[in-house]
Amino acid sequence: MAVKSLSIRIDEEMLNKLHVVADYEGRSANSQILILIRDAIEKYEGKHGKIEI
């Protein structure tokens, strides 16, 4: 699986809060974002079925 890069726009306050949460969890902001995305996908698939790519 290739690792792709994604650029997002995020306001400063939200980014600062993300860093606080990530630090609390012992993760980088990038790792925290990946976990949030994974959790959102799992929640979606739990409700709507597996996403087939």
TIPAZA-745621 format. One record per residue (C-alpha): residue in three letters; x, z, y. Coordinates in steps of 0.5 Angstrom, whole numbers, padded with zeros to 4 digits, always signed. Each point is the difference from the previous one (the first is absolute). Layout:
! TIPAZA-745621
ALAXZY...
//
This chain:
! TIPAZA-745621
MET+0000+0000+0000ALA+0003-0002+0007VAL+0000+0005+0005LYS-0003-0003+0007SER+0000+0003+0007LEU-0006+0001+0004SER+0000+0002+0008ILE-0005+0004+0003ARG-0002+0002+0007ILE-0001+0008+0000ASP-0001+0004+0006GLU+0005+0005+0002GLU-0004+0006-0002MET-0003-0002-0007LEU+0008-0002-0001ASN+0002+0007+0002LYS-0005+0003-0005LEU+0001-0005-0006HIS+0008+0003+0001VAL-0003+0007+0000VAL-0004-0001-0006ALA+0006-0004-0004ASP+0005+0005+0002TYR-0005+0006-0003GLU-0001-0004-0006GLY+0008-0001-0001ARG-0001-0008+0001SER+0002-0005+0005ALA-0005-0003+0004ASN+0000-0007-0004SER-0001+0004-0006GLN-0006+0004+0003ILE-0003-0007+0002LEU+0001-0003-0007ILE-0003+0006-0003LEU-0006+0000+0005ILE-0001-0008-0002ARG+0000+0002-0007ASP-0005+0005+0000ALA-0004-0004+0004ILE+0000-0006-0005GLU-0001+0005-0006LYS-0006+0002+0004TYR-0003-0007+0001GLU+0001-0002-0007GLY-0003+0007-0003LYS-0006-0003+0004HIS+0000-0007+0000GLY+0004-0002-0007LYS+0007-0002+0000ILE+0003-0005+0005GLU+0002-0006-0004ILE+0006-0004+0004
//
